[in-house]
């Protein structure tokens, strides 16, 4: 559910305090835990370290991000891969194809040298 228009956008006060009076080139990465904070036009050009529950991921704010939340650009879950027996077989075939291609390229260069 969206925030009421009469209340206006929510921007963390501490976050605004950190960027007020500074230029984007002055500050390196601004660490924050305020994932719920909306991106305002004053934040354009700054790099925020948004906490994802484990580490701070660097998020460079651009014009297209205004109105979105900081947490949208710092995923909290790490996608490894879709698992299963079929996926492992496909990966093994791919590795074998790469190895055979490398071997054939190596033999081709050796025969050219002779």
N, C-alpha and C positions, 0 to 999 in steps of 0.2 A: 504494500500500500504506500502511496506517495505521501509526502509531507504536505500539510495544509499550506496553501498559498499565502494565507494571512500571517503565518509564522515565518515564512521565508526559508532560504536554504540553511542547513546546519553546517557550520564550519567551526572546528575546534578553536577555542580562543587561544590556547597555548601555541597552536600551529601558526595562527596569524601573528602572534607576538614574535615568533622566531623569524618570520620573513619580513616584518615591518621595518622599514628603513634600510633594507639591504637590497643590493642588486643581485641578479642570478649569478653573475660571475664572481661575486664576493664569497659566497658560501659554497662548500663542497656538497656533501650529502646531509640532509636534515633528517635525522632519525625520528620516526613517529610510530605510535601504536594506535593512532586515531584512524582506523580503517573506515569508520562510518562517516568521516568528514567529507563533504562535497568539495570538488575542485572549483575554486573561484578564479576569475580572470587575473587577480593579483598573483596567483601562483604560477603563471605561465613562465617557463624558462628555468624554474627551480628543479632540482633533483631531490626527491624524497626517498628515504629508506623506509619502506612500508613493511611492518612486521607481519609475517605470515604464520606466526605461531612457533617458529623455530629460528628463523634468521630474518634479517632486514633485506628485502629485495629493492634494488634501485629502480625508481620510476621517474623518468624525465617527463615533465608535464608540458603538453603542447595545447594548441588552441582547440583541437577536436575533443579534448578530454573535459573541457569545462562543462559542469553540470553532472558529471559522473562522480562516483565515490572512489576514494583512494584504494579501497579494498578490492575493487574490480580488477585492478592491474597487478595484484600480488596474490596469485593462486595459493590456496592453503593445502591443496592435495597434489602429490607428485604422481604423474601418470608414468608407469613403467612400460607396460605393453599389454596387449590382450594375450592371455596365456592359452595353454592347452597343448595337446600332443601335436596337432596339425601345425601350429605356429612354430614349434621347435623343429619339426621336420622341414618346413619351408626355410627357416634360418640356416639349417645345416646344409641344405642344397645350395643356398646362395653362397655360403662360405666355400663349399667345395668348388663351385663354379669360379669364384675369384681366385682360388689357389691354382686351379688348372690353367686359368688364363695367364696368371703370373708365370707359371712354369713354361708355358708355350712361348711367351714373350722372351723369357730368359734363354731358351734354347735357340730361338730365332736370332737373337743378338750374338750368341756364341758361334753359330754357323756363319754369320756374316764376317766375323773376325778372322776365321780360318781361311 
